[in-house]
Amino acid sequence: MKVFEKGVFGSMPSGEPVRVFRLEGTHLRAEVITYGAILRILEVDGKNGPVDVALGYDSLEDYRRGGKYLGAIVGRCANRIEDGKFTLDGTVYTLVQNDGQNHLHGGLSGFSDRIWTPSICSDGLHLTLESPDGDEGYPGCLRVEVVYAIDENDALSISYQAACDQDTVCNLTNHTYFNLAGAGNGDILSQEVQLLADFYTPTDAESIPHGMVLPVDGTPMDLREPVPIGAHIDDDFEQLKLAGGYDHNWVVRGDPGKLRPAARALCHESGLLLEVWSTQPGVQFYTGNFLAGSPAGKGGKMYPNRAGFCLEMQAFPNAVNCPSFPQPILPKGAVYQQKTLFVLKQL
């Protein structure tokens, strides 16, 4: 793996530069910018040349106004928290409400909107961020480090670590939208997906789970075998109708904390296979149901609804308000650690 800085991607209104870094493996390449620690490019050698499978933009301004979290690291708590409130150690904390009355992906100015501090090390690109006590309503000063690397097997590795000086909530993920035919090359409905999960967490009309875990058997949520994404996405099934498609959390098989397979996706047109491995308990499979209206993407290509899919490895949404779910609580003095691998192969 080779890691190097390419230069300046743009500047914030304050004048602070946003830098861009490139990681190169044998058959896989990635570009990351310091704004939002965003994965801007994920390019693999395909049968007809390089294929960039990550949706993104060509300018910093488009990232700042796009509002869809393309490629970003999101936190302090990924996904939704009901009413923007939770109780920890007997204290009720009120967060910024930026998704109706709920809190989403860290708030109005979450980690996806911050400038991360980069450093190149022998094991990859390190990006660090400090979130002060009271940031978007969260308790404690949290220090976060994310490491992007291309490993010896030519897989993109994202490793996360965090620590806080108070008990707090911490649930980080990467929000890349994938299109295995190439970013901007049509929709993803004919691409196949497989989730290694026997259960999912149903939601209400505001995409909030309330602690229930249901089997996928006999429903369009059964993605245990490869199925075209579009096969059942518009079925007359309440969960799909409420979300406008897939936008749900599945319970990944196996023990959280252990790196294990979570999902696969395949595009027959390009012959590209994506495998996702993670230590996280859940995966949010989202089919880009609300991408329309985004700025033009890389190369001027438009991203309509369902132009990309996300596989966000995470703690369950609203877990902090659902005692039956694995809890995203980071105790004072403890270290939050997790890892996800994205393995791209040409079949």
Solvent accessible surface area in square Angstrom, and as a share of the most:
residue,aa,sasa,rsa
1,M,99,0.44
2,K,117,0.49
3,V,23,0.13
4,F,70,0.29
5,E,71,0.32
6,K,109,0.46
7,G,26,0.25
8,V,96,0.55
9,F,40,0.17
10,G,19,0.18
11,S,67,0.43
12,M,33,0.15
13,P,104,0.66
14,S,97,0.63
15,G,50,0.48
16,E,82,0.37
17,P,63,0.40
18,V,0,0.00
19,R,84,0.31
20,V,12,0.07
21,F,4,0.02
22,R,39,0.14
23,L,0,0.00
24,E,43,0.19
25,G,23,0.22
26,T,104,0.61
27,H,102,0.46
28,L,2,0.01
29,R,33,0.12
30,A,0,0.00
31,E,5,0.02
32,V,0,0.00
33,I,0,0.00
34,T,2,0.01
35,Y,8,0.03
36,G,0,0.00
37,A,0,0.00
38,I,5,0.03
39,L,0,0.00
40,R,28,0.10
41,I,25,0.13
42,L,0,0.00
43,E,37,0.17
44,V,6,0.03
45,D,50,0.26
46,G,15,0.15
47,K,122,0.52
48,N,140,0.72
49,G,26,0.25
50,P,91,0.57
51,V,29,0.17
52,D,33,0.17
53,V,0,0.00
54,A,0,0.00
55,L,1,0.00
56,G,0,0.00
57,Y,3,0.01
58,D,81,0.42
59,S,43,0.28
60,L,10,0.05
61,E,93,0.42
62,D,25,0.13
63,Y,17,0.06
64,R,94,0.34
65,R,152,0.56
66,G,9,0.08
67,G,58,0.56
68,K,51,0.22
69,Y,53,0.20
70,L,4,0.02
71,G,0,0.00
72,A,1,0.00
73,I,0,0.00
74,V,0,0.00
75,G,0,0.00
76,R,4,0.01
77,C,6,0.03
78,A,1,0.01
79,N,3,0.02
80,R,35,0.13
81,I,1,0.00
82,E,54,0.24
83,D,53,0.27
84,G,0,0.00
85,K,96,0.41
86,F,3,0.01
87,T,79,0.46
88,L,17,0.08
89,D,110,0.57
90,G,73,0.71
91,T,65,0.38
92,V,95,0.55
93,Y,51,0.19
94,T,83,0.48
95,L,7,0.03
96,V,42,0.24
97,Q,87,0.38
98,N,40,0.21
99,D,42,0.22
100,G,74,0.71
101,Q,93,0.41
102,N,2,0.01
103,H,0,0.00
104,L,22,0.11
105,H,11,0.05
106,G,1,0.01
107,G,5,0.05
108,L,131,0.65
109,S,44,0.28
110,G,1,0.01
111,F,4,0.02
112,S,8,0.05
113,D,54,0.28
114,R,44,0.16
115,I,39,0.20
116,W,1,0.01
117,T,88,0.51
118,P,21,0.13
119,S,56,0.36
120,I,82,0.42
121,C,57,0.34
122,S,118,0.76
123,D,77,0.40
124,G,0,0.00
125,L,0,0.00
126,H,25,0.11
127,L,0,0.00
128,T,23,0.13
129,L,17,0.08
130,E,100,0.45
131,S,0,0.00
132,P,73,0.46
133,D,88,0.45
134,G,46,0.44
135,D,20,0.10
136,E,34,0.15
137,G,22,0.21
138,Y,2,0.01
139,P,5,0.03
140,G,0,0.00
141,C,40,0.24
142,L,0,0.00
143,R,133,0.49
144,V,0,0.00
145,E,52,0.23
146,V,0,0.00
147,V,20,0.12
148,Y,0,0.00
149,A,13,0.10
150,I,5,0.03
151,D,38,0.20
152,E,158,0.71
153,N,112,0.57
154,D,28,0.14
155,A,2,0.01
156,L,0,0.00
157,S,8,0.05
158,I,0,0.00
159,S,35,0.22
160,Y,8,0.03
161,Q,77,0.34
162,A,2,0.02
163,A,42,0.33
164,C,9,0.05
165,D,81,0.42
166,Q,70,0.31
167,D,43,0.22
168,T,0,0.00
169,V,0,0.00
170,C,2,0.01
171,N,3,0.01
172,L,0,0.00
173,T,3,0.02
174,N,7,0.03
175,H,7,0.03
176,T,3,0.02
177,Y,6,0.02
178,F,1,0.00
179,N,0,0.00
180,L,0,0.00
181,A,15,0.11
182,G,4,0.03
183,A,15,0.12
184,G,16,0.15
185,N,70,0.36
186,G,46,0.44
187,D,69,0.36
188,I,0,0.00
189,L,51,0.25
190,S,87,0.56
191,Q,4,0.02
192,E,35,0.16
193,V,1,0.01
194,Q,23,0.10
195,L,0,0.00
196,L,16,0.08
197,A,1,0.01
198,D,41,0.21
199,F,91,0.38
200,Y,5,0.02
201,T,0,0.00
202,P,14,0.09
203,T,18,0.11
204,D,49,0.25
205,A,72,0.56
206,E,84,0.38
207,S,20,0.13
208,I,1,0.00
209,P,0,0.00
210,H,104,0.46
211,G,19,0.19
212,M,113,0.50
213,V,64,0.37
214,L,63,0.31
215,P,67,0.42
216,V,0,0.00
217,D,82,0.42
218,G,86,0.83
219,T,36,0.21
220,P,19,0.12
221,M,0,0.00
222,D,48,0.25
223,L,4,0.02
224,R,61,0.22
225,E,127,0.57
226,P,73,0.46
227,V,25,0.15
228,P,57,0.36
229,I,1,0.01
230,G,28,0.27
231,A,50,0.39
232,H,79,0.35
233,I,4,0.02
234,D,108,0.56
235,D,47,0.24
236,D,131,0.68
237,F,49,0.21
238,E,121,0.54
239,Q,17,0.08
240,L,3,0.02
241,K,131,0.56
242,L,72,0.36
243,A,8,0.07
244,G,35,0.34
245,G,0,0.00
246,Y,2,0.01
247,D,17,0.09
248,H,1,0.00
249,N,1,0.00
250,W,1,0.00
251,V,37,0.21
252,V,5,0.03
253,R,103,0.37
254,G,53,0.51
255,D,81,0.42
256,P,78,0.49
257,G,60,0.57
258,K,127,0.54
259,L,71,0.35
260,R,20,0.07
261,P,44,0.28
262,A,0,0.00
263,A,1,0.01
264,R,80,0.29
265,A,2,0.02
266,L,30,0.15
267,C,4,0.02
268,H,121,0.54
269,E,134,0.60
270,S,14,0.09
271,G,11,0.11
272,L,0,0.00
273,L,28,0.14
274,L,0,0.00
275,E,28,0.13
276,V,0,0.00
277,W,89,0.31
278,S,1,0.00
279,T,17,0.10
280,Q,16,0.07
281,P,16,0.10
282,G,0,0.00
283,V,0,0.00
284,Q,8,0.03
285,F,0,0.00
286,Y,22,0.09
287,T,0,0.00
288,G,0,0.00
289,N,9,0.04
290,F,124,0.52
291,L,1,0.00
292,A,55,0.43
293,G,81,0.78
294,S,7,0.05
295,P,13,0.08
296,A,42,0.32
297,G,3,0.03
298,K,28,0.12
299,G,71,0.68
300,G,51,0.49
301,K,86,0.36
302,M,116,0.52
303,Y,4,0.02
304,P,71,0.45
305,N,68,0.35
306,R,40,0.14
307,A,1,0.01
308,G,0,0.00
309,F,0,0.00
310,C,0,0.00
311,L,3,0.01
312,E,4,0.02
313,M,6,0.03
314,Q,0,0.00
315,A,10,0.08
316,F,10,0.04
317,P,4,0.02
318,N,4,0.02
319,A,2,0.02
320,V,19,0.11
321,N,56,0.29
322,C,6,0.03
323,P,126,0.79
324,S,89,0.58
325,F,6,0.03
326,P,61,0.38
327,Q,82,0.36
328,P,12,0.08
329,I,54,0.27
330,L,8,0.04
331,P,65,0.41
332,K,138,0.58
333,G,67,0.65
334,A,36,0.28
335,V,83,0.48
336,Y,30,0.11
337,Q,129,0.57
338,Q,9,0.04
339,K,75,0.32
340,T,4,0.03
341,L,23,0.12
342,F,5,0.02
343,V,22,0.13
344,L,14,0.07
345,K,89,0.38
346,Q,61,0.27
347,L,129,0.64
